[in-house]
Amino acid sequence: MQKKICIKRSFSIPFVILLWMSIVMLQAARRSNIFDPEGENLVEQAQIEAQQSRLQLNLLKSAPTLGFRNLIADWTFLQFLQYFGNREHRDVTGYGLSGDFFEVIIDRDPYAYDPYIFLSSSLTLYAAQPERAVELQAKGLQSLTPELPPESYFIWRNKGIDEMLFLGDFEAAQRSHEIAAEWAAQSPDSRAEEDQVSLQRTADFLATDPENPQVRVNAWRQVLASAPDEQARAVAIENIEALGYEVTPRAGGGFTIQPKNSVAE
């Protein structure tokens, strides 16, 4: 038995070393292609970067963690931020790999809250993959509790917003907001008590009057408040205005949202 264990370990450790050497080499090649002024043109650079990212993510999905799950998740999230923020390349290849980044992150560390902030926007607004956004949020929520992390009820809320706005599944959205309110009631987060009221109100609306425009306005308001960048904010504002509301930036930050008729008066 001991001999078999030794043989197994002798293969796993070199494999991990080889994996990380491959990833480092891919990163070096990516930087060379992106920053070398004598390199390929923008379209070719973007395509090479996307191919390298796909290979890197496939390696990460199959790699043993050997106790470094959190480290791999954090490193993958940093790589996602680099991928997401490279607008020139994303205009060429799109955001189709976003879900693969979050698949690695959630599989390795579902308790880290920050990645969930980007998950919904990047997959629904940019990659047009709301089903996958809901699926990945649901997968992460299986490991979470109302207390860990304290903001976990926001993930249920975001899942409910995706189900309502992008999938039109009002029953699922109502259930997600109901659970979000229940989790907020148990959360130690300082905002939870106030949020519980609004979450329960949304759940009640979805149960009795899901087509009420105010429900959609409130959902887009939440998307606007948590949007990771200007482009996502612009999408939220456009949808709010299409529902007959005026969006006005406030001097101290944030936005004022009110019906257009009241603005005209």
One Martini backbone bead per residue (centre of mass of N, CA, C, O) as a GRO file, in nm:
protein
  265
    1MET     BB    1   0.058   0.062  -0.022
    2GLN     BB    2   0.298   0.261   0.006
    3LYS     BB    3   0.400   0.232  -0.279
    4LYS     BB    4   0.150   0.352  -0.421
    5ILE     BB    5   0.161   0.630  -0.289
    6CYS     BB    6   0.440   0.712  -0.396
    7ILE     BB    7   0.369   0.697  -0.692
    8LYS     BB    8   0.147   0.908  -0.693
    9ARG     BB    9   0.326   1.147  -0.594
   10SER     BB   10   0.546   1.137  -0.820
   11PHE     BB   11   0.331   1.252  -1.030
   12SER     BB   12   0.190   1.512  -0.905
   13ILE     BB   13   0.420   1.714  -0.859
   14PRO     BB   14   0.532   1.744  -1.148
   15PHE     BB   15   0.262   1.831  -1.267
   16VAL     BB   16   0.240   2.100  -1.116
   17ILE     BB   17   0.503   2.219  -1.216
   18LEU     BB   18   0.429   2.203  -1.515
   19LEU     BB   19   0.180   2.375  -1.501
   20TRP     BB   20   0.313   2.641  -1.394
   21MET     BB   21   0.515   2.666  -1.622
   22SER     BB   22   0.302   2.694  -1.845
   23ILE     BB   23   0.165   2.948  -1.736
   24VAL     BB   24   0.412   3.132  -1.737
   25MET     BB   25   0.467   3.105  -2.040
   26LEU     BB   26   0.193   3.219  -2.129
   27GLN     BB   27   0.227   3.493  -1.995
   28ALA     BB   28   0.482   3.577  -2.147
   29ALA     BB   29   0.358   3.556  -2.428
   30ARG     BB   30   0.135   3.760  -2.384
   31ARG     BB   31   0.311   4.006  -2.320
   32SER     BB   32   0.468   4.004  -2.584
   33ASN     BB   33   0.218   4.048  -2.770
   34ILE     BB   34   0.106   4.312  -2.634
   35PHE     BB   35   0.394   4.494  -2.593
   36ASP     BB   36   0.503   4.447  -2.875
   37PRO     BB   37   0.547   4.669  -3.135
   38GLU     BB   38   0.644   4.423  -3.344
   39GLY     BB   39   0.396   4.279  -3.347
   40GLU     BB   40   0.101   4.207  -3.388
   41ASN     BB   41  -0.190   4.290  -3.444
   42LEU     BB   42  -0.473   4.334  -3.271
   43VAL     BB   43  -0.629   4.085  -3.369
   44GLU     BB   44  -0.401   3.879  -3.324
   45GLN     BB   45  -0.356   3.937  -3.027
   46ALA     BB   46  -0.641   3.868  -2.929
   47GLN     BB   47  -0.641   3.573  -3.029
   48ILE     BB   48  -0.396   3.477  -2.870
   49GLU     BB   49  -0.498   3.546  -2.588
   50ALA     BB   50  -0.749   3.363  -2.599
   51GLN     BB   51  -0.596   3.097  -2.641
   52GLN     BB   52  -0.423   3.113  -2.384
   53SER     BB   53  -0.657   3.134  -2.181
   54ARG     BB   54  -0.790   2.865  -2.252
   55LEU     BB   55  -0.550   2.684  -2.184
   56GLN     BB   56  -0.511   2.778  -1.893
   57LEU     BB   57  -0.798   2.697  -1.792
   58ASN     BB   58  -0.778   2.396  -1.859
   59LEU     BB   59  -0.546   2.343  -1.665
   60LEU     BB   60  -0.689   2.441  -1.402
   61LYS     BB   61  -0.930   2.238  -1.406
   62SER     BB   62  -0.719   1.971  -1.393
   63ALA     BB   63  -0.573   2.057  -1.145
   64PRO     BB   64  -0.415   2.001  -0.873
   65THR     BB   65  -0.394   2.171  -0.555
   66LEU     BB   66  -0.238   2.092  -0.287
   67GLY     BB   67  -0.369   2.329  -0.088
   68PHE     BB   68  -0.415   2.585  -0.325
   69ARG     BB   69  -0.704   2.697  -0.374
   70ASN     BB   70  -0.701   3.002  -0.299
   71LEU     BB   71  -0.462   3.081  -0.477
   72ILE     BB   72  -0.589   3.002  -0.747
   73ALA     BB   73  -0.838   3.182  -0.725
   74ASP     BB   74  -0.692   3.454  -0.699
   75TRP     BB   75  -0.525   3.435  -0.960
   76THR     BB   76  -0.770   3.403  -1.152
   77PHE     BB   77  -0.903   3.673  -1.082
   78LEU     BB   78  -0.672   3.851  -1.184
   79GLN     BB   79  -0.690   3.744  -1.475
   80PHE     BB   80  -0.975   3.841  -1.524
   81LEU     BB   81  -0.929   4.145  -1.486
   82GLN     BB   82  -0.740   4.161  -1.727
   83TYR     BB   83  -0.938   4.055  -1.935
   84PHE     BB   84  -1.179   4.254  -1.882
   85GLY     BB   85  -0.995   4.531  -1.914
   86ASN     BB   86  -0.938   4.450  -2.223
   87ARG     BB   87  -1.109   4.618  -2.454
   88GLU     BB   88  -0.970   4.579  -2.725
   89HIS     BB   89  -0.988   4.265  -2.717
   90ARG     BB   90  -1.296   4.235  -2.654
   91ASP     BB   91  -1.390   4.366  -2.924
   92VAL     BB   92  -1.288   4.109  -3.080
   93THR     BB   93  -1.362   3.835  -2.883
   94GLY     BB   94  -1.491   3.893  -2.627
   95TYR     BB   95  -1.650   3.722  -2.316
   96GLY     BB   96  -1.657   3.394  -2.332
   97LEU     BB   97  -1.444   3.325  -2.077
   98SER     BB   98  -1.569   3.413  -1.808
   99GLY     BB   99  -1.695   3.143  -1.706
  100ASP     BB  100  -1.422   2.991  -1.677
  101PHE     BB  101  -1.307   3.157  -1.454
  102PHE     BB  102  -1.547   3.106  -1.247
  103GLU     BB  103  -1.525   2.803  -1.237
  104VAL     BB  104  -1.252   2.799  -1.097
  105ILE     BB  105  -1.309   2.983  -0.856
  106ILE     BB  106  -1.558   2.832  -0.730
  107ASP     BB  107  -1.422   2.554  -0.705
  108ARG     BB  108  -1.187   2.666  -0.509
  109ASP     BB  109  -1.356   2.952  -0.390
  110PRO     BB  110  -1.680   3.018  -0.285
  111TYR     BB  111  -1.625   3.241  -0.041
  112ALA     BB  112  -1.549   3.459  -0.231
  113TYR     BB  113  -1.708   3.760  -0.301
  114ASP     BB  114  -1.592   3.948  -0.528
  115PRO     BB  115  -1.644   3.775  -0.789
  116TYR     BB  116  -1.962   3.805  -0.784
  117ILE     BB  117  -1.972   4.100  -0.880
  118PHE     BB  118  -1.873   4.015  -1.182
  119LEU     BB  119  -2.033   3.774  -1.284
  120SER     BB  120  -2.304   3.891  -1.378
  121SER     BB  121  -2.209   4.116  -1.570
  122SER     BB  122  -2.013   3.954  -1.756
  123LEU     BB  123  -2.236   3.734  -1.845
  124THR     BB  124  -2.492   3.913  -1.914
  125LEU     BB  125  -2.387   4.191  -2.050
  126TYR     BB  126  -2.133   4.066  -2.225
  127ALA     BB  127  -2.179   3.738  -2.287
  128ALA     BB  128  -2.477   3.641  -2.293
  129GLN     BB  129  -2.496   3.427  -2.005
  130PRO     BB  130  -2.735   3.385  -1.783
  131GLU     BB  131  -2.744   3.080  -1.729
  132ARG     BB  132  -2.449   3.060  -1.626
  133ALA     BB  133  -2.471   3.263  -1.400
  134VAL     BB  134  -2.683   3.106  -1.237
  135GLU     BB  135  -2.529   2.840  -1.214
  136LEU     BB  136  -2.276   2.954  -1.060
  137GLN     BB  137  -2.424   3.076  -0.822
  138ALA     BB  138  -2.557   2.814  -0.728
  139LYS     BB  139  -2.296   2.662  -0.676
  140GLY     BB  140  -2.181   2.852  -0.458
  141LEU     BB  141  -2.431   2.850  -0.258
  142GLN     BB  142  -2.392   2.553  -0.155
  143SER     BB  143  -2.140   2.661   0.044
  144LEU     BB  144  -2.311   2.868   0.183
  145THR     BB  145  -2.406   3.117   0.424
  146PRO     BB  146  -2.542   3.380   0.597
  147GLU     BB  147  -2.241   3.426   0.739
  148LEU     BB  148  -2.081   3.281   0.477
  149PRO     BB  149  -2.061   3.538   0.382
  150PRO     BB  150  -2.220   3.824   0.488
  151GLU     BB  151  -2.297   3.887   0.162
  152SER     BB  152  -2.457   3.634   0.044
  153TYR     BB  153  -2.742   3.760  -0.013
  154PHE     BB  154  -2.653   3.909  -0.274
  155ILE     BB  155  -2.637   3.656  -0.453
  156TRP     BB  156  -2.935   3.594  -0.449
  157ARG     BB  157  -3.017   3.864  -0.570
  158ASN     BB  158  -2.859   3.844  -0.838
  159LYS     BB  159  -2.994   3.588  -0.930
  160GLY     BB  160  -3.282   3.711  -0.938
  161ILE     BB  161  -3.220   3.928  -1.147
  162ASP     BB  162  -3.139   3.740  -1.377
  163GLU     BB  163  -3.409   3.583  -1.384
  164MET     BB  164  -3.584   3.834  -1.449
  165LEU     BB  165  -3.431   4.007  -1.682
  166PHE     BB  166  -3.296   3.750  -1.867
  167LEU     BB  167  -3.520   3.494  -1.826
  168GLY     BB  168  -3.822   3.538  -1.711
  169ASP     BB  169  -3.812   3.396  -1.410
  170PHE     BB  170  -4.025   3.472  -1.161
  171GLU     BB  171  -4.026   3.232  -0.971
  172ALA     BB  172  -3.721   3.216  -0.920
  173ALA     BB  173  -3.689   3.514  -0.834
  174GLN     BB  174  -3.871   3.496  -0.586
  175ARG     BB  175  -3.708   3.280  -0.437
  176SER     BB  176  -3.438   3.431  -0.423
  177HIS     BB  177  -3.550   3.675  -0.260
  178GLU     BB  178  -3.650   3.516  -0.022
  179ILE     BB  179  -3.374   3.403   0.062
  180ALA     BB  180  -3.231   3.672   0.087
  181ALA     BB  181  -3.406   3.768   0.325
  182GLU     BB  182  -3.337   3.534   0.515
  183TRP     BB  183  -3.028   3.586   0.515
  184ALA     BB  184  -3.036   3.879   0.613
  185ALA     BB  185  -3.158   3.805   0.897
  186GLN     BB  186  -2.861   3.641   0.958
  187SER     BB  187  -2.675   3.866   0.904
  188PRO     BB  188  -2.384   4.070   1.005
  189ASP     BB  189  -2.440   4.282   0.819
  190SER     BB  190  -2.507   4.624   0.831
  191ARG     BB  191  -2.730   4.612   0.578
  192ALA     BB  192  -2.937   4.376   0.626
  193GLU     BB  193  -3.189   4.492   0.765
  194GLU     BB  194  -3.269   4.685   0.534
  195ASP     BB  195  -3.260   4.477   0.296
  196GLN     BB  196  -3.478   4.281   0.385
  197VAL     BB  197  -3.719   4.459   0.316
  198SER     BB  198  -3.670   4.491   0.006
  199LEU     BB  199  -3.655   4.188  -0.062
  200GLN     BB  200  -3.941   4.114   0.036
  201ARG     BB  201  -4.090   4.312  -0.146
  202THR     BB  202  -3.998   4.185  -0.412
  203ALA     BB  203  -4.109   3.902  -0.359
  204ASP     BB  204  -4.406   3.994  -0.339
  205PHE     BB  205  -4.431   4.113  -0.621
  206LEU     BB  206  -4.351   3.849  -0.775
  207ALA     BB  207  -4.604   3.690  -0.659
  208THR     BB  208  -4.838   3.916  -0.762
  209ASP     BB  209  -4.662   4.149  -0.968
  210PRO     BB  210  -4.425   4.090  -1.199
  211GLU     BB  211  -4.504   4.328  -1.426
  212ASN     BB  212  -4.414   4.551  -1.264
  213PRO     BB  213  -4.212   4.816  -1.341
  214GLN     BB  214  -4.086   4.866  -1.057
  215VAL     BB  215  -3.932   4.601  -1.040
  216ARG     BB  216  -3.739   4.658  -1.279
  217VAL     BB  217  -3.622   4.920  -1.178
  218ASN     BB  218  -3.502   4.804  -0.916
  219ALA     BB  219  -3.317   4.604  -1.058
  220TRP     BB  220  -3.156   4.815  -1.227
  221ARG     BB  221  -3.061   4.969  -0.980
  222GLN     BB  222  -2.878   4.739  -0.879
  223VAL     BB  223  -2.702   4.721  -1.128
  224LEU     BB  224  -2.599   5.013  -1.111
  225ALA     BB  225  -2.471   4.992  -0.820
  226SER     BB  226  -2.281   4.719  -0.922
  227ALA     BB  227  -2.129   4.828  -1.146
  228PRO     BB  228  -1.791   4.791  -1.275
  229ASP     BB  229  -1.867   5.003  -1.510
  230GLU     BB  230  -1.961   5.228  -1.751
  231GLN     BB  231  -2.099   5.031  -1.946
  232ALA     BB  232  -2.292   4.900  -1.742
  233ARG     BB  233  -2.428   5.164  -1.655
  234ALA     BB  234  -2.543   5.235  -1.936
  235VAL     BB  235  -2.734   4.992  -1.956
  236ALA     BB  236  -2.902   5.054  -1.704
  237ILE     BB  237  -2.996   5.338  -1.784
  238GLU     BB  238  -3.137   5.263  -2.049
  239ASN     BB  239  -3.351   5.075  -1.911
  240ILE     BB  240  -3.474   5.282  -1.719
  241GLU     BB  241  -3.560   5.490  -1.938
  242ALA     BB  242  -3.746   5.283  -2.097
  243LEU     BB  243  -3.946   5.286  -1.825
  244GLY     BB  244  -3.980   5.613  -1.755
  245TYR     BB  245  -3.698   5.721  -1.642
  246GLU     BB  246  -3.480   5.929  -1.456
  247VAL     BB  247  -3.120   5.981  -1.465
  248THR     BB  248  -2.925   6.136  -1.197
  249PRO     BB  249  -2.646   6.260  -1.102
  250ARG     BB  250  -2.467   6.293  -0.810
  251ALA     BB  251  -2.234   6.481  -0.657
  252GLY     BB  252  -2.165   6.247  -0.425
  253GLY     BB  253  -2.289   6.019  -0.573
  254GLY     BB  254  -2.473   5.851  -0.767
  255PHE     BB  255  -2.841   5.825  -0.811
  256THR     BB  256  -3.133   5.967  -0.949
  257ILE     BB  257  -3.469   5.816  -0.951
  258GLN     BB  258  -3.739   5.920  -1.173
  259PRO     BB  259  -4.006   6.009  -1.313
  260LYS     BB  260  -4.044   6.200  -1.593
  261ASN     BB  261  -4.292   6.364  -1.510
  262SER     BB  262  -4.170   6.482  -1.244
  263VAL     BB  263  -3.938   6.629  -1.387
  264ALA     BB  264  -4.112   6.819  -1.565
  265GLU     BB  265  -4.257   6.952  -1.309
   0.00000   0.00000   0.00000
